[in-house]
């Protein structure tokens, strides 16, 4: 299955588009740049890694959104301009609109498909444990109990988690799974992911992308 809107590529290039954006860029403008970067990445290989299978592109595109959030958070940390309340609200919104469904799709369809292969069992176990940790951060954000330091730690852990999925799990699955197995997985993922919000939440003045220090 190759849906019409799917493109091959990896998410890190798209997140880096946000890192080079102007300080006043809106999230909708950033998403436009992310989409352009994803289209350009069709002919690119990231650090020698394989191109992303089209059936995994919906998850990779959501990874782009989360990485863009982390870029903005990291910039704010570096600039020393952190509105803890505003950032917790945006993190909560991101989880409720997309990441919650993303985690559910991975746990229901992606991880069981990968765990059938011995060489992927360990990374699946690690990623499941990371979901538990990240859910705790999201719950703390919703309860407004994160501080500046824990916000920074959250961003670092979310980036590490996404990169492990992309570089270890996704590429491992592409090596060991047949095209038919990947297509069946893609159909199953689409069914779960269709409940994710299609709305684009704009950052507030406090969480917009900051200029590089």
C-alpha positions as CSV (number, residue, x, y, z in Angstrom):
1,X,0.0,0.0,0.0
2,X,1.4,3.4,-1.0
3,X,-1.0,6.2,-0.2
4,X,-0.9,9.1,-2.6
5,X,0.5,11.6,0.0
6,X,3.3,9.4,1.2
7,X,6.9,10.3,0.4
8,X,10.1,8.5,1.1
9,X,12.6,10.2,3.5
10,X,13.5,10.5,7.2
11,X,12.3,13.1,9.7
12,X,15.5,14.7,10.9
13,X,15.9,16.8,7.8
14,X,12.5,18.2,8.3
15,X,13.1,19.0,12.0
16,X,16.3,20.8,10.9
17,X,14.2,23.1,8.7
18,X,12.6,24.4,11.9
19,X,16.0,24.9,13.4
20,X,16.9,27.3,10.6
21,X,13.6,29.2,10.5
22,X,13.1,32.8,11.5
23,X,12.2,33.5,15.1
24,X,8.6,34.6,14.1
25,X,7.7,31.6,12.1
26,X,4.2,30.1,12.8
27,X,3.7,26.4,13.2
28,X,1.6,26.3,10.0
29,X,4.6,27.9,8.1
30,X,6.9,25.4,9.8
31,X,4.7,22.5,8.8
32,X,4.8,23.8,5.2
33,X,8.5,23.7,5.3
34,X,8.4,20.3,6.9
35,X,6.3,19.0,4.0
36,X,8.7,20.5,1.4
37,X,11.6,19.0,3.2
38,X,9.9,15.6,3.2
39,X,9.3,15.8,-0.6
40,X,12.9,16.9,-1.2
41,X,14.2,14.0,1.0
42,X,12.9,11.5,-1.6
43,X,16.3,11.6,-3.3
44,X,18.3,11.9,0.0
45,X,19.9,9.4,2.3
46,X,20.3,10.5,5.9
47,X,23.8,9.6,7.4
48,X,23.9,6.6,5.1
49,X,20.6,5.3,6.3
50,X,18.0,3.7,4.0
51,X,15.0,5.7,2.7
52,X,11.9,5.2,4.7
53,X,9.4,2.6,3.4
54,X,6.2,4.4,2.3
55,X,4.1,2.3,4.7
56,X,6.0,3.8,7.7
57,X,5.8,7.4,6.4
58,X,2.6,8.3,8.4
59,X,4.5,7.5,11.6
60,X,7.6,9.4,10.3
61,X,5.5,12.4,9.5
62,X,4.2,12.5,13.0
63,X,7.8,12.2,14.2
64,X,8.5,15.3,12.2
65,X,5.9,17.2,14.2
66,X,7.3,16.1,17.5
67,X,10.9,16.9,16.5
68,X,9.7,20.4,15.4
69,X,8.3,20.8,18.9
70,X,11.6,19.7,20.4
71,X,13.5,22.1,18.2
72,X,11.4,25.0,19.5
73,X,11.8,23.9,23.1
74,X,15.5,23.5,22.8
75,X,15.9,27.0,21.2
76,X,13.8,28.5,24.1
77,X,16.0,26.7,26.6
78,X,19.2,28.0,25.0
79,X,17.8,31.5,24.8
80,X,16.8,31.4,28.5
81,X,13.2,32.3,27.7
82,X,11.1,29.5,29.1
83,X,7.5,30.1,30.0
84,X,7.0,26.8,31.9
85,X,3.2,27.1,32.0
86,X,2.9,27.8,28.3
87,X,5.2,25.0,27.3
88,X,3.4,22.5,29.5
89,X,0.1,23.5,27.8
90,X,1.5,23.0,24.3
91,X,3.1,19.6,25.3
92,X,-0.3,18.5,26.6
93,X,-2.1,19.6,23.4
94,X,0.5,17.8,21.2
95,X,0.0,14.6,23.2
96,X,-3.8,14.8,23.1
97,X,-4.1,15.7,19.4
98,X,-1.5,13.3,17.9
99,X,1.1,11.6,20.1
100,X,-1.5,9.6,22.2
101,X,-2.9,8.0,19.0
102,X,0.7,7.6,17.6
103,X,1.7,5.6,20.7
104,X,-1.4,3.5,20.5
105,X,-0.7,2.7,16.8
106,X,2.8,1.7,17.6
107,X,1.8,-0.5,20.6
108,X,-1.1,-2.1,18.8
109,X,0.4,-2.8,15.4
110,X,4.0,-1.7,14.9
111,X,5.7,-3.2,18.0
112,X,4.0,-6.6,17.8
113,X,4.9,-6.9,14.1
114,X,8.5,-6.1,14.8
115,X,8.7,-8.3,17.9
116,X,8.1,-11.4,15.7
117,X,11.8,-11.0,14.7
118,X,14.4,-12.0,17.2
119,X,16.8,-9.3,16.2
120,X,14.2,-6.6,16.9
121,X,12.8,-7.9,20.3
122,X,15.3,-5.9,22.4
123,X,14.7,-2.5,20.7
124,X,10.9,-3.1,20.9
125,X,11.3,-3.7,24.7
126,X,13.3,-0.6,25.1
127,X,10.8,1.5,23.1
128,X,7.9,0.2,25.1
129,X,9.7,1.2,28.3
130,X,10.4,4.6,26.9
131,X,6.7,5.0,26.1
132,X,5.9,4.5,29.8
133,X,8.5,7.2,30.7
134,X,7.3,9.6,28.1
135,X,3.7,9.2,29.1
136,X,4.7,10.1,32.6
137,X,6.2,13.4,31.3
138,X,3.0,14.1,29.3
139,X,0.9,13.4,32.4
140,X,3.1,15.8,34.5
141,X,2.7,18.4,31.8
142,X,-1.0,18.1,31.9
143,X,-0.9,18.4,35.7
144,X,1.4,21.5,35.3
145,X,4.1,19.8,37.5
146,X,7.1,20.1,35.2
147,X,9.8,22.6,35.9
148,X,12.4,24.1,33.6
149,X,14.9,21.3,34.1
150,X,12.4,18.6,33.5
151,X,11.1,20.3,30.4
152,X,14.6,20.1,29.0
153,X,15.0,16.5,30.0
154,X,11.6,15.7,28.4
155,X,12.7,17.2,25.1
156,X,16.0,15.3,25.1
157,X,14.3,12.0,25.8
158,X,11.6,12.5,23.2
159,X,14.3,13.2,20.5
160,X,16.3,10.2,21.5
161,X,13.2,8.0,21.4
162,X,12.2,9.2,17.9
163,X,15.7,8.7,16.5
164,X,15.8,5.2,18.0
165,X,12.6,4.3,16.3
166,X,13.7,5.7,13.0
167,X,17.3,4.5,12.9
168,X,17.0,1.1,14.7
169,X,13.4,-0.1,14.6
170,X,12.1,1.2,11.2
171,X,15.3,0.4,9.4
172,X,15.5,-3.0,11.1
173,X,11.9,-3.7,10.0
174,X,12.6,-2.7,6.4
175,X,15.5,-5.2,6.4
176,X,13.6,-8.2,7.7
177,X,10.0,-7.7,6.6
178,X,8.7,-8.5,3.1
179,X,7.0,-5.8,1.0
180,X,3.7,-7.7,1.6
181,X,4.2,-7.7,5.3
182,X,5.0,-4.0,5.3
183,X,1.9,-3.2,3.2
184,X,-0.3,-5.1,5.6
185,X,1.3,-3.2,8.5
186,X,0.7,0.1,6.7
187,X,-3.0,-0.7,6.3
188,X,-3.3,-1.6,9.9
189,X,-1.5,1.6,11.0
190,X,-3.7,3.7,8.8
191,X,-6.8,2.4,10.5
192,X,-5.5,3.4,14.0
193,X,-4.0,6.7,12.9
194,X,-7.1,8.0,11.2
195,X,-8.4,9.0,14.7
196,X,-5.5,11.4,15.1
197,X,-6.4,15.1,14.9
198,X,-5.8,16.8,11.5
199,X,-5.8,20.2,13.1
200,X,-2.6,22.3,13.2
201,X,-2.1,23.9,16.6
202,X,-0.2,27.1,16.4
203,X,2.4,27.9,19.0
204,X,1.8,30.8,21.4
205,X,4.0,33.8,21.6
206,X,5.8,32.1,24.5
207,X,6.5,28.9,22.5
208,X,7.2,30.2,19.0
209,X,10.6,29.4,17.5
210,X,13.4,31.5,19.0
211,X,16.4,32.8,17.0
212,X,19.6,30.9,17.5
213,X,21.6,32.4,20.4
